[in-house]
């Protein structure tokens, strides 16, 4: 996370430095001067989150994973909206509600644009930030409407600025470049991404029940196949209207196989329920390029892997690909009961030469997995890297307990599968 925070800080710092060198066309009040810097910083923040929404490979690299990028997307969006409010608030506090040239007054066209943009951002931002239980597709549709206040905000900037917005001063060139990136990014993510990103197409060759309410979908390529690393995820979409399954992120649940790809899908009560009921051999689906940095080979030689339920999928991929002998791994697999634990028998056959040890935690028999269970089973004094994939409450509880335990944890690695 540090690298992307540095990036945002650097972009913001460049904006401030160039602003300090800028002079308005005519003398303006200090409040107006400062408020326009705050407004410019909000545009920088919005361009930043628009770039994240493109899901470009650079986003994966810059943020250490697309999942972490979307965490930033959420919080930088909130900061940008706060800056928009501050932009108006500074003016209102310094000059009254009717400001020079109607910058914050709804009584003229340019000023009205600012008010419209702010109100739309407040309403839509509130929904996008707090509506955690909203259907994902509904949330995405509302999120796309953010395009409108962004356009209105850009129009407000170019009409109301007290600077030569198309001049050759460093600030003008810089902010025009930032705005161009933001505008191109938002157009791409809303109107082009869905039509071009799903370039890898497969036919379902096998559908297999691997646990209660859990199926395994195997596909064979119809053209070029996706090259990926074990542990990565991709966005999966079934274009057939009879299935009606929109794009959704899934970990690829097997090691790379030429011309083949596999997903394990659990009924979580959303669109996955429809997919499990309707998918059949012969159906077509499409996927995007792979994403994610969930890669144990970057960690230390001594590791603990923790899987909760369907979270076993990246570890299954690791094991199928083979874990090099220099790594010593203890895999803890927690599940509700034997009927709901996919791949229980298969995992025992994938342990390799003894450098991977499997610990099965059946909740019905042993209760929830605890740090005490881990400490009792793992008799090592070496520093360890923890790799986790499972429910958020489980992750939060274990991570907090480990901070107070005797385990010498070098890093706690996981991915956020909440792309909103």
N, C-alpha and C positions, 0 to 999 in steps of 0.2 A: 504493500500500500504506500510505502514511503516514496517510491519512484514517481507514482502518479501525482502525489501531493506536491512533490517538488516541481513537476511539470505545470500544474495549475498555478502554483506560487510564482513560477518564473514568467508565465504568460501574463499574470496579473501585474507583476512588478514591471515588466516592459511597458504595459499600458500606463501605469502611474508615472514612470520616468518620462515617457514621451509626452504625457499630459503636462508635466511640469515645464516642458519646453515650449508649450503651445500658448499662443495669444489669441484672444477672441477678436472678432471683426471690429467690435466697438466695445467700450467700457461696459462691464456688467457687474452686478452685485456679487459679493463673495459667495452668498448662498447659492446663487445661480451657477457660479463657476464650479463649486464643489459638487453640487447636485448633478451636473453634467458628467463629472468624473464617475460618480456613483452609477449613473445610468450607463456609461460606457462599460464599466466593470460588469454590470448585469448582462450586457450584450456578449461580453467575453464568456461569462458563465454559460449562457444559453447556447453559444456556438460550441462550447466544450461538450455539453451534454448531447447536442445534436450529432456531433462526431461519434460519440460513444454508441449512439443508436444505429449507426451504420453497420456495426458488428464487423468492421474491417479487420483483417489479420493484424494490422498495427495495434488495434485496440487490445487484442490478446497479449501482445508483447509488452506494450506500454504499461498495462495494469496488472500484469502477472496472472491473467485469466479474465475471460469475458464476464464471469460471475462477479469478480471484484470490481470490474468496470461499472457494472450496473448498480452496485452499492454506492459508488461515487456519483453515478447518474442521479440517483435519488436525492442525495444530500446536496450536491451542487445545484440541482434544480431548486431546492428549497432556499438555498442561499441567494440564488439569482432573483427569486421572487421577493425575498426580504430586501434586497438591494433596490428593486423596483419601487417598493413601498417607501424605502428611505429616500429615493430620488425625489418623490413627491413631498415626503414629510419635511425634508430639509428646506425645500422651497416654501412650503406653507409656513414653517416656523420662522424663516428669515425674512419673508417679504409679504406675508398675508396670502389669502387664497387666490387673489387675482394677481398673477405674476407677469413680469415683462413679456410682452408678445404672447400672452396666453399659454405659457408653457404648461401650467397645471390648471388652467381654467377650462372648463368644458364649454365656454361661451364662443369659441371659434373652432375652425376645422382642425388645425394642427394640434391644439390643446386637447380637443376631443379625442383625437387618436390616442394620446397618452392615457386618458381616462379609460377608454374602451379596452386598451391593451391590459392595463392594470387590473380592471375588474374581471376580465376573462381569465387572466393568469391566476387571480385569487380563487375564483370559483373552480376552475378546472384543476388547479394545483391542489386545492383542498381535497377534491374527490380522488385524484391520483395518489396523493400521499397517504390518506387515511382510510380509503375504502379497501382494506386488506381482504375482506371476505367477498368482494365482488367477483363475479365470473371473469376469468382471465381475458376472454375475448371481448367482453363488454368493456373491461378496463382498457384494453388496447385501443378500442374504437374511440373512447373518450380521450385517451392520450394523444391520438392522432390529431384531434381538434386543436391541440396546442399549437399546431401550425398557424392557425389564424391569429392569435394574439402575438405570436412571434413576428409575423409579417406586418401587423399593425404597429408593433413596437419599432421595427426597422423604419417604417414610413415616418413615424413620429420623430425618430432620431434625425433623419435626413431633412425633414421639414423644419424642425424647431431648434436645431443646434445653432449656437452662437459662434461656431467656428467654420472655417472653410472646409466642409466635409469632403469635398472633391479636390482639395488642394494637395500640394506636394510636401507638406510638413510631415515628419516621421509619424506623428500621431494619426494623421488622416490616412496615410498609406497603410499603417498597421491596422487600424480599426476597420478600414474597408476590406482588407485582406481577411481579417477575422470574420467579418459579416458575410463575406463571400463563402468562406468555408462553412459557416453555420447554415447559410441558405442552401448551398449545394447538398450538404449532409441531410438536411430535413426533407428536401425534395426526394433525394435518393431513398431514404429510409421509409418514407410514407408511400411513394408512388412507384418505385422501381425495385426495391429490395425483394419483395415477395415474388416478383416475376423473373428475377435473374439469379437469385442466390441458391435456389434449389436445383442445382445443375446436375446432381447425381441421381439417376433414376434406377429403381429396382422393381422386380416382380416378387411377390411373396411366394416362396418355395416351400415353406413349412410353418405351421402354427402348432405349438405344443404347449400343453398345460404343465407347468413346472411347480405349481403350488396352488393353494386355494386362492381364487380370484387373481391369479398371476399367469400370464402366458409369455411364451418366447416366440418372437417373430423373426424368421430368417428370410432374407431376401437375396436374390441373385441379380447382378447388374444387367441392364439392357444395353449399356454402352460403356462408358468409362466408369471405373469403380473408385470409391473413396479410399485414399491412403490416409491412415491415422496411426496414432500411438496408443498403446493400451492405457486405459483410464480417461481417454478423451470423450467428449460428448458432441452431439450434433443436433440440429433441429430437424425433426421428422414431420412430414406432412403427407396425408393421403388426399389427393385432389378429387377423388371420386365423390360426388355429392351424396351418394347413398350411404357412405361412411361418415362424411362430414366431420373429418378430424383436422382441425387447423394446426398450424405449426406449433410444436411443443418440444422442449429440450429433453433428450434422453441420453444417458451414458451408453456407449456401445458396449454390449455385455460379453463380447468374446474377443479373443486376440485377433489381430489382423489376418484375414484370409483373402487371397486374391479372388476378386469377383464376387465376394460375399460379405454381408453385413448382418448383424443380429442385435435385436433389442429385447429386453425383458420388461414387460409392462404390467404394473399392478393396478388393480381397480382402486383408485383413490377418491371416487365419487364425483369426478368432474368429467371431462371428455374421455378420459381413459376407460370409463365404464362402457361408453358407446363403442369404442374401438375393440375392446375385448369381446363384445357381443357380436360385432359385425365383420371383423376382418376374416379373410379366408384366402386359401391358396389361389394365386392368380391375380390378386389385387395389386395395383401399382402404388408405389409410394416414392417420395423424393426426399433427399436430405441435402443439407448445406455442407460447406467445408467444415472440418473438425475444429473444435475449440477446447480450451481448458488447459490448465497447467498442473493437473493432479498427477504428479510424476514422482514415484518413490525413489527413482534412481538418482535424484538430486539430493536425497537425504543421507544421513549417516548410515553406517553399516549395521547398527543395531536399531531395529524398528518395532513398533507395535501398530498393527492395523486393527481398526475397530469398525465393524459393519453392523448396521441395524436394519433388519428386514430386507427390503429391496436394495438397500445400500451395499449389498454384497457384490453388485455387478462390476464395479471397476476392479475389485480385488480378484474376482473370477478371471477377468481379462489379464491381469498381472500374472496370475498363476498359470494360465494357459500358455502365455508367452514364455514362461520360464523365469524363475528368479535366480540370478547369478549366485554362485556359491559364497561370494564375499559378503552377502547380506544375511543377517540372522534376524528372522521375522517371527513374531507371535501374532497370529490372527485370531481375534475374538469376534465371533459371529453370534449376535443376539437376535432372537426371533420370538414371536408370541407362542408358537407351539410347532410341533413337527409338521403339521399340515400346512402351515403358513410360511415355512422356511424353504425357499427355493434353493436347489442345488446342494442339499445336505450330503447326499451320497457322493455326488460328483466331486465335491471339494476334497474328500478324503483321498481321492485318486490323483489329485493334482499337487500334492505336497512336495514332490521332488525328492531330492537327496537328503532330506532331514533338516535343512536349514530353515524350513518353514514349519511352524507348529500350530495346529488348529485347536482352538478352544471353543466349544459349542455351548452357548448359554440359552437354554430353553426357559423362557419366562415362567411358564406354568410349573416348572420343576425347581428352578433356582432363583426365581425373582429377577429383578432388574440387574443388569450388569453394573458393578460398582468398582471403584478404584481399588478397594480392598481385595476384590476377586482378582484383579489384574496383578497387584503386588504379590499375592500369594502364589499365582501361577508363573510369574516371570521372575526367576531367580537370577537377576543380573544387576550389576552395579554400574554398568556403562551408561553414559548418556544416550538417550533414545529420541528418535523422531516419531511422533504420533501421526498416523494418517487415518482420518475419520470420514465415514460416509453413512449417514443415517438421519433420523428425525432431529429437528432443531432442539427440542427440550432435552433429549438424550445428550446431544453434543454440548449444550450449555452446562448441564449438570456435571458431566464428566470433566470438562475443561476446568471448571471452577474447583472441583475436588482435587484434580491433579496439581493445581497450584499450591495446595496445602498438604500434598502427599510427600512421600520419600522418593518418588520417581524423579530422576534428573532429566527433565524434558527439554530437548533442544528446540523443538518446534512442534506446533499443533496445526496440522495441515488439513484443510477441508475446502469444499466448494459451496458457494451459495447458489441454490437453485430457485431463487426468487427474482425473476427478471422484471421487477417493478418496484 
